[in-house]
Amino acid sequence: MRVVWTIHSLERLKQRRITRDEVLETIRDPDSTMRDRQGNTMYVKRFGNDAIVVVARSDNSKVLVITAYRTTKFSKYLG
């Protein structure tokens, strides 16, 4: 699976101090996934005291990373 990064996502990763490796790990091995209202997939993975949420749009050949952020609201994302 090929990962494509939007300019917005790369700016947010830098701003939020999230590495591309963390995003890739979240997409490849999420603890949870869900759909948002726009039909995007939200991949969630816990990393220590917080979790990373990756919002992406995917088809059969690629995953387009739209944005990513950290959260401590585990119950909202991990049930």
Secondary structure as UniProt FT lines:
FT   STRAND          2..5
FT   HELIX           7..16
FT   HELIX           20..28
FT   STRAND          32..35
FT   TURN            37..38
FT   STRAND          41..47
FT   TURN            48..49
FT   STRAND          50..58
FT   STRAND          62..71
FT   HELIX           74..78
//
